[in-house]
Amino acid sequence: MLRIIRNRVSRRKLLARAARLAAVGPLFQLTKETATGQSQAASGVNRYSAPSQLKITDMRACRVAAGADYPIIRIDTNQGVYGLGEVRDAGVEGMALILKPHIVGRNPLQIEPILDRVRKFTNHYRFGGGYSAVDIALHDIAGKVYGVPCYRLLGSPYRNRVRMYCDTPQTQDPKRFAERLLRRKQMGYTFFKMDLGTSLVRHIPGAVLDRGVATEKGLKLLCEYVQVVRDTIGWDVPLAADHFGNLDVNDAILYARALEPYRMAWLEDMLQVGTLAYGYGDAPKNWMAYKEIKEATASPIAMGESLFGLEEGFRPFIENRAVDIIHPDPLSAGGMRETKRIADFASLYGIPTAIHFAGSPVAAMAVVHMIATLKDFVAMENHAVDIPWWDDLVIGPSKPIVEKGYIRVPEAPGLGVELNEEVVQKHLRIPGYFEPTPEFDKLIVDDYRLGGPYWHYDEDGKLVYSQ
């Protein structure tokens, strides 16, 4: 009897095993066929290439003339798939091209090891543009290779569209200034920002000190601009402000307090690049200066468009709660992956993220993918509201790109956009559309500690290049 029961159990196990093998067998066959480039349509996965054999072969660039130019790069591979990236607006493509010899020959899917290799060649302000452009292009390639939108490479989405805020350059006539913001509201925007430079009242006697800072009279006049704008677009919509001028810490506190009655969404980068904040050194890099301002006012303080990296720039601002909102520009901060690190770290401290942005639709899509994965997000800047051909620079996604104040997160592989070659070439700053860049083939920046090629003096005192 016991033998019969054992035989039945064994037979049941064999039947179950056979059923599992029957189900798994086609899966193994599918994996094998996909790896050899066959039956890809049947698999439902569009693999652009054989990932393990993918190599970077080149980096090229062009620059679109757009006031603050858009330097766009293209990283090519040995299998035809390429990635687009972008250097920070008003930067130059050379900031990315000098990194070319450090990445050529490497597998672009090794995103973090490649970024680790070039991280030492970056810095704050526009110097973060090269690293950030490479980050974006590598994610574009990886998304295309794996057949997924870039946000899937970063995390799970919290949203499928991104709220935009529109920058509005200042106009000396308060009514005209307010009308410009009203037109943006009529376009569907629900979040606004106005340039509130001290230069608005410079022509009025007694309004501005010799060093370019508003007097008490000048501050009252600047507040009148905000009053007119508030009365025109409403007191119930978010309104931020920036471009105040060359303020020090005490000046910034006076400005922030004067603007408290207008319940601003934030006051942005009140201490400009190069400002010496009286004992704090270069203010945009020093959290102590911003913490003093924040603790002295009820106006929310935002900053960060000039900083690169979590460890290098944002960490002390976040850990010391020196600002109410962090405001990185991903094209300076380190691209998609690093900006997400910064925003996620800030979220742990209860600090939300708004995004500074003034680039082309290529970088805009990269930023939108990254924002989709952020937990505590406020709004992203659109600095191209008044550029009629901005949308036409790319093919895809749906047009208009900004619709009623939002950008929908693309679902196509990679960034989800390709350049419209005809339109881009029409707006180039200098002739040349992704021309070869042999002048960047050799190492221009290097670190001998990597054990690679470097310049040094030989025994005869002659400067030589070692392989």
C-alpha positions as CSV (number, residue, x, y, z in Angstrom):
1,M,0.0,0.0,0.0
2,L,2.8,2.4,0.9
3,R,4.6,1.6,-2.4
4,I,1.4,2.5,-4.3
5,I,1.1,5.8,-2.5
6,R,4.7,6.6,-3.3
7,N,4.3,5.7,-6.9
8,R,1.2,8.0,-7.2
9,V,3.2,10.9,-5.5
10,S,6.2,10.3,-7.8
11,R,3.9,10.2,-10.9
12,R,2.2,13.5,-9.7
13,K,5.6,15.2,-9.4
14,L,6.6,14.0,-12.8
15,L,3.5,15.4,-14.4
16,A,3.8,18.7,-12.6
17,R,7.5,18.9,-13.7
18,A,6.6,18.2,-17.3
19,A,3.9,20.9,-17.2
20,R,6.4,23.4,-15.9
21,L,9.0,22.5,-18.5
22,A,6.4,22.8,-21.2
23,A,5.6,26.3,-20.1
24,V,9.2,27.4,-19.5
25,G,10.6,25.8,-22.7
26,P,9.2,28.4,-25.1
27,L,10.4,31.1,-22.8
28,F,14.0,29.8,-23.0
29,Q,13.6,29.5,-26.8
30,L,12.3,33.1,-26.9
31,T,15.2,34.4,-24.9
32,K,17.7,32.6,-27.2
33,E,16.0,33.9,-30.3
34,T,15.9,37.4,-29.0
35,A,19.6,37.3,-28.0
36,T,20.5,36.3,-31.6
37,G,18.4,39.0,-33.1
38,Q,15.6,36.7,-34.3
39,S,11.9,36.6,-33.6
40,Q,12.0,40.1,-32.0
41,A,8.6,40.9,-33.3
42,A,7.2,37.8,-31.6
43,S,8.9,38.7,-28.3
44,G,7.2,42.1,-28.2
45,V,10.5,43.6,-27.2
46,N,12.3,46.0,-29.6
47,R,16.0,45.6,-28.8
48,Y,17.8,48.1,-31.0
49,S,21.1,46.3,-30.6
50,A,23.0,43.5,-28.9
51,P,23.6,45.3,-25.5
52,S,26.7,43.4,-24.4
53,Q,28.5,44.3,-27.7
54,L,27.5,48.0,-27.7
55,K,30.3,50.5,-27.8
56,I,30.6,54.3,-28.0
57,T,32.3,55.4,-31.2
58,D,31.9,59.2,-31.3
59,M,30.5,62.4,-29.8
60,R,29.5,65.3,-32.0
61,A,27.6,68.6,-31.4
62,C,25.7,71.5,-32.8
63,R,24.4,74.7,-31.2
64,V,21.0,76.2,-31.6
65,A,20.8,80.0,-31.4
66,A,18.0,80.9,-29.0
67,G,19.1,83.9,-27.0
68,A,20.7,81.7,-24.4
69,D,21.9,79.0,-26.8
70,Y,21.2,75.3,-26.7
71,P,24.4,73.2,-27.2
72,I,23.2,69.8,-28.2
73,I,25.4,66.7,-28.4
74,R,25.0,63.3,-30.0
75,I,26.8,60.2,-28.7
76,D,27.1,57.5,-31.5
77,T,27.6,53.8,-31.1
78,N,28.9,50.9,-33.3
79,Q,25.4,49.6,-33.8
80,G,23.7,52.7,-35.1
81,V,21.7,53.6,-32.0
82,Y,22.6,57.1,-30.7
83,G,21.7,59.3,-27.8
84,L,21.0,63.1,-27.6
85,G,22.1,65.2,-24.7
86,E,22.3,68.9,-24.0
87,V,24.8,71.2,-22.3
88,R,23.4,74.0,-20.0
89,D,21.8,76.9,-21.8
90,A,24.3,79.7,-22.6
91,G,27.1,77.2,-22.3
92,V,29.3,75.7,-25.0
93,E,29.3,72.2,-26.5
94,G,33.1,71.9,-25.8
95,M,32.2,71.3,-22.1
96,A,30.9,67.9,-23.2
97,L,33.2,67.3,-26.1
98,I,36.3,67.4,-23.9
99,L,34.9,64.2,-22.2
100,K,34.8,62.3,-25.5
101,P,38.1,60.4,-25.2
102,H,37.1,59.3,-21.7
103,I,33.9,57.5,-23.0
104,V,34.7,56.3,-26.5
105,G,35.1,52.6,-26.6
106,R,33.0,52.0,-23.5
107,N,29.6,50.4,-23.3
108,P,27.0,53.2,-23.0
109,L,24.8,51.0,-20.9
110,Q,27.3,51.2,-18.1
111,I,25.9,54.6,-17.2
112,E,27.1,55.0,-13.6
113,P,30.7,53.8,-14.2
114,I,31.0,56.2,-17.1
115,L,29.7,59.1,-15.1
116,D,32.0,58.2,-12.2
117,R,34.9,58.3,-14.6
118,V,34.1,61.9,-15.8
119,R,32.7,63.4,-12.6
120,K,36.1,64.8,-11.5
121,F,36.1,67.0,-14.7
122,T,33.0,69.0,-13.7
123,N,32.1,71.9,-11.4
124,H,29.4,74.3,-10.4
125,Y,27.7,76.9,-12.7
126,R,27.9,76.2,-16.5
127,F,30.8,73.8,-15.9
128,G,28.3,71.1,-14.9
129,G,26.9,71.2,-18.4
130,G,29.3,68.6,-20.0
131,Y,28.6,65.9,-17.4
132,S,24.9,66.6,-17.5
133,A,24.8,66.3,-21.3
134,V,26.6,63.0,-21.3
135,D,24.2,61.7,-18.6
136,I,21.2,62.5,-20.7
137,A,22.6,61.0,-23.9
138,L,23.5,57.8,-22.1
139,H,20.0,57.4,-20.8
140,D,18.6,58.1,-24.3
141,I,20.7,55.3,-25.7
142,A,19.8,52.9,-22.8
143,G,16.1,53.6,-23.2
144,K,16.2,52.9,-26.9
145,V,18.2,49.7,-26.4
146,Y,15.9,48.3,-23.8
147,G,12.8,49.7,-25.5
148,V,11.6,51.7,-22.4
149,P,11.1,55.4,-21.7
150,C,13.9,57.0,-19.8
151,Y,11.9,57.4,-16.6
152,R,11.8,53.6,-16.3
153,L,15.6,53.6,-15.9
154,L,15.3,55.9,-12.9
155,G,12.3,54.6,-11.0
156,S,8.6,54.4,-10.8
157,P,6.4,57.3,-12.0
158,Y,4.5,59.4,-9.5
159,R,2.9,61.4,-12.4
160,N,2.2,61.2,-16.1
161,R,2.4,65.0,-16.7
162,V,4.5,67.7,-15.3
163,R,3.3,71.1,-14.2
164,M,5.2,74.0,-15.7
165,Y,5.8,77.6,-14.5
166,C,6.4,80.3,-17.1
167,D,9.3,82.7,-16.7
168,T,8.3,86.3,-17.6
169,P,11.1,88.9,-18.4
170,Q,10.5,92.3,-16.9
171,T,8.9,95.2,-18.5
172,Q,9.3,98.7,-17.1
173,D,5.6,99.6,-17.5
174,P,3.8,97.8,-14.7
175,K,0.6,97.4,-16.6
176,R,2.3,95.9,-19.7
177,F,4.3,93.6,-17.3
178,A,1.1,92.4,-15.8
179,E,-0.5,91.9,-19.2
180,R,2.3,89.6,-20.2
181,L,1.6,87.4,-17.3
182,L,-2.1,87.5,-18.0
183,R,-1.5,86.2,-21.5
184,R,0.4,83.3,-20.0
185,K,-2.6,82.6,-17.8
186,Q,-4.8,82.7,-20.8
187,M,-2.5,80.1,-22.5
188,G,-3.4,77.7,-19.6
189,Y,-0.5,78.2,-17.2
190,T,-1.3,78.0,-13.6
191,F,2.1,78.8,-12.0
192,F,4.0,82.1,-12.8
193,K,7.3,83.8,-12.2
194,M,8.3,87.4,-12.8
195,D,11.8,89.0,-13.1
196,L,11.9,91.6,-10.5
197,G,15.2,93.3,-11.1
198,T,16.2,96.4,-9.2
199,S,16.9,97.9,-12.6
200,L,13.2,98.4,-13.0
201,V,13.4,101.5,-10.7
202,R,16.9,102.6,-11.4
203,H,15.7,105.6,-13.4
204,I,13.8,107.0,-10.5
205,P,15.7,109.5,-8.3
206,G,16.4,108.1,-4.8
207,A,15.2,104.6,-5.6
208,V,18.6,102.8,-6.0
209,L,21.9,103.1,-4.1
210,D,25.2,103.5,-6.0
211,R,26.0,99.8,-5.5
212,G,22.8,98.9,-7.4
213,V,20.5,98.0,-4.4
214,A,17.1,99.4,-3.8
215,T,16.5,102.0,-1.1
216,E,13.3,101.9,1.0
217,K,11.7,104.0,-1.7
218,G,12.9,101.6,-4.4
219,L,11.6,98.6,-2.5
220,K,8.1,100.2,-2.3
221,L,8.2,100.8,-6.0
222,L,9.2,97.2,-6.7
223,C,6.4,96.0,-4.6
224,E,4.0,98.1,-6.7
225,Y,5.0,95.9,-9.7
226,V,4.0,92.8,-7.7
227,Q,0.8,94.4,-6.6
228,V,-0.3,95.2,-10.2
229,V,0.6,91.7,-11.3
230,R,-1.3,90.1,-8.3
231,D,-4.4,92.3,-9.1
232,T,-4.2,91.2,-12.7
233,I,-3.6,87.4,-12.5
234,G,-5.1,86.8,-9.1
235,W,-4.0,86.4,-5.5
236,D,-4.8,82.7,-5.5
237,V,-2.2,81.5,-8.0
238,P,1.5,80.8,-7.3
239,L,3.8,83.6,-8.3
240,A,7.6,83.5,-7.8
241,A,10.2,86.1,-8.5
242,D,13.9,86.3,-9.3
243,H,16.7,88.5,-10.9
244,F,16.8,90.9,-8.0
245,G,20.3,92.1,-8.5
246,N,23.6,92.2,-6.7
247,L,22.3,91.7,-3.2
248,D,24.2,90.7,0.0
249,V,22.6,88.9,2.9
250,N,21.2,92.0,4.6
251,D,19.8,93.3,1.3
252,A,18.2,90.0,0.6
253,I,16.5,90.0,4.0
254,L,15.1,93.5,3.4
255,Y,13.8,92.5,0.0
256,A,12.2,89.3,1.3
257,R,10.5,91.0,4.2
258,A,9.1,93.7,1.9
259,L,7.6,91.0,-0.4
260,E,6.0,89.0,2.5
261,P,2.5,90.6,2.0
262,Y,2.3,89.2,-1.5
263,R,2.6,85.6,-0.5
264,M,5.2,84.7,-3.1
265,A,5.7,81.0,-4.1
266,W,9.4,81.6,-3.6
267,L,12.2,84.2,-4.0
268,E,14.8,82.6,-6.2
269,D,18.6,82.8,-6.0
270,M,18.7,86.1,-4.2
271,L,22.5,86.0,-3.9
272,Q,23.8,85.9,-7.4
273,V,26.9,84.2,-8.9
274,G,30.0,85.9,-7.8
275,T,28.4,87.8,-4.9
276,L,30.5,88.0,-1.8
277,A,28.0,87.6,1.1
278,Y,30.0,89.5,3.7
279,G,32.0,86.8,5.5
280,Y,30.4,83.9,3.6
281,G,32.5,83.9,0.5
282,D,30.9,83.0,-2.8
283,A,27.3,83.1,-1.7
284,P,25.7,80.6,-4.2
285,K,27.9,77.8,-2.8
286,N,27.5,78.7,0.9
287,W,24.5,77.4,2.8
288,M,25.1,79.7,5.9
289,A,24.2,82.8,3.9
290,Y,20.9,81.3,2.7
291,K,20.0,80.0,6.1
292,E,20.4,83.5,7.6
293,I,18.0,84.8,5.0
294,K,15.5,82.0,5.4
295,E,15.3,82.4,9.2
296,A,14.7,86.1,8.9
297,T,11.7,86.1,6.6
298,A,8.3,84.4,6.0
299,S,8.9,84.6,2.2
300,P,9.9,81.1,0.9
301,I,13.5,81.0,-0.3
302,A,14.6,78.8,-3.2
303,M,18.1,78.4,-4.7
304,G,20.3,75.9,-6.6
305,E,20.4,76.6,-10.3
306,S,24.2,77.1,-10.1
307,L,25.1,74.1,-8.1
308,F,26.4,70.7,-9.3
309,G,26.0,67.4,-7.5
310,L,24.6,66.2,-4.2
311,E,27.9,65.9,-2.3
312,E,29.6,68.8,-4.1
313,G,26.7,71.3,-3.8
314,F,23.3,70.6,-2.4
315,R,23.9,68.4,0.6
316,P,24.7,71.1,3.2
317,F,21.8,73.2,2.0
318,I,19.5,70.3,2.6
319,E,20.9,68.9,5.8
320,N,21.0,72.3,7.4
321,R,17.5,73.2,6.0
322,A,19.0,76.4,4.6
323,V,16.3,76.9,2.0
324,D,12.6,76.2,1.7
325,I,12.7,74.8,-1.8
326,I,15.7,73.4,-3.8
327,H,15.8,74.7,-7.3
328,P,18.4,72.7,-9.4
329,D,18.9,73.1,-13.1
330,P,19.5,69.5,-14.3
331,L,21.8,70.7,-17.0
332,S,24.1,72.1,-14.3
333,A,23.2,69.8,-11.4
334,G,24.4,66.6,-13.2
335,G,21.6,65.5,-15.6
336,M,18.8,63.0,-14.9
337,R,20.4,60.6,-12.4
338,E,22.2,63.1,-10.2
339,T,19.2,65.5,-10.0
340,K,17.0,62.7,-8.9
341,R,19.5,61.8,-6.2
342,I,19.4,65.4,-5.0
343,A,15.6,65.7,-5.1
344,D,15.2,62.3,-3.3
345,F,17.7,63.4,-0.6
346,A,15.8,66.7,-0.1
347,S,12.6,64.8,0.2
348,L,13.9,63.0,3.2
349,Y,14.2,66.4,4.9
350,G,10.8,67.6,3.9
351,I,12.2,70.0,1.2
352,P,10.4,69.9,-2.1
353,T,12.0,70.4,-5.5
354,A,11.3,72.9,-8.2
355,I,13.2,72.8,-11.5
356,H,15.1,75.7,-13.2
357,F,15.2,75.1,-16.9
358,A,15.9,77.2,-20.1
359,G,16.9,74.6,-22.7
360,S,15.6,73.0,-25.8
361,P,12.9,70.3,-26.1
362,V,15.6,67.7,-26.1
363,A,16.7,68.5,-22.5
364,A,13.1,69.4,-21.6
365,M,12.1,65.8,-22.2
366,A,15.0,64.5,-20.2
367,V,14.0,66.6,-17.3
368,V,10.3,65.6,-17.6
369,H,11.3,61.9,-17.5
370,M,13.3,62.6,-14.3
371,I,10.5,64.6,-12.7
372,A,8.0,61.8,-13.3
373,T,9.9,59.8,-10.6
374,L,10.1,62.5,-8.0
375,K,8.0,62.3,-4.9
376,D,8.0,65.9,-3.7
377,F,7.8,68.1,-6.9
378,V,6.5,71.7,-7.3
379,A,6.9,72.9,-10.9
380,M,9.4,73.1,-13.8
381,E,10.3,76.3,-15.6
382,N,9.5,77.0,-19.2
383,H,11.8,79.7,-20.5
384,A,10.7,79.4,-24.1
385,V,7.1,80.6,-24.0
386,D,7.9,83.4,-26.4
387,I,10.0,81.3,-28.9
388,P,7.5,80.3,-31.7
389,W,9.6,77.6,-33.3
390,W,10.7,75.9,-30.0
391,D,8.3,73.0,-30.4
392,D,9.4,72.5,-34.0
393,L,13.0,71.6,-33.0
394,V,12.0,68.0,-32.4
395,I,9.8,65.3,-33.9
396,G,7.6,63.9,-31.2
397,P,6.1,64.0,-28.6
398,S,2.6,65.3,-29.1
399,K,2.3,69.0,-30.0
400,P,2.1,71.5,-28.5
401,I,4.7,70.2,-26.1
402,V,3.4,72.4,-23.3
403,E,-0.4,72.1,-23.2
404,K,-2.4,74.2,-20.8
405,G,0.6,74.5,-18.6
406,Y,1.7,70.9,-18.5
407,I,4.0,68.5,-20.4
408,R,2.9,64.9,-20.8
409,V,5.6,62.4,-19.9
410,P,6.6,60.5,-23.1
411,E,6.1,56.8,-23.3
412,A,8.3,56.2,-26.4
413,P,11.8,54.5,-25.9
414,G,14.6,56.8,-24.7
415,L,13.8,60.5,-24.5
416,G,10.9,60.1,-26.9
417,V,12.1,62.8,-29.3
418,E,14.3,63.1,-32.3
419,L,15.7,66.3,-33.7
420,N,13.9,67.9,-36.7
421,E,17.0,68.4,-38.8
422,E,15.6,70.9,-41.1
423,V,14.4,73.3,-38.3
424,V,17.6,72.8,-36.2
425,Q,19.8,73.7,-39.2
426,K,17.8,76.8,-39.8
427,H,18.5,78.1,-36.3
428,L,22.2,77.1,-35.8
429,R,24.4,79.6,-34.1
430,I,27.4,78.6,-36.1
431,P,27.5,76.4,-39.3
432,G,27.9,72.7,-38.9
433,Y,25.3,70.0,-38.0
434,F,27.0,67.3,-35.9
435,E,30.3,67.6,-37.9
436,P,33.2,65.3,-37.0
437,T,35.1,66.4,-33.9
438,P,38.7,65.0,-34.4
439,E,40.1,67.9,-32.3
440,F,38.6,66.3,-29.3
441,D,39.9,62.7,-29.9
442,K,42.9,63.1,-27.6
443,L,42.7,63.7,-23.9
444,I,42.4,67.4,-23.1
445,V,41.6,66.9,-19.4
446,D,43.0,63.9,-17.5
447,D,44.0,62.6,-14.1
448,Y,47.2,60.7,-13.8
449,R,45.9,58.9,-10.7
450,L,43.6,56.9,-13.0
451,G,46.7,55.1,-14.3
452,G,46.0,56.2,-17.9
453,P,47.8,58.4,-20.3
454,Y,49.0,61.7,-18.9
455,W,51.5,64.6,-19.5
456,H,54.6,64.6,-17.3
457,Y,58.3,65.5,-17.4
458,D,60.8,62.8,-18.3
459,E,64.4,62.5,-16.9
460,D,65.7,65.2,-19.2
461,G,63.0,67.7,-18.1
462,K,61.1,67.4,-21.4
463,L,57.3,67.4,-21.2
464,V,56.0,64.1,-22.7
465,Y,52.7,62.3,-23.1
466,S,52.7,58.8,-21.6
467,Q,50.4,56.1,-22.8
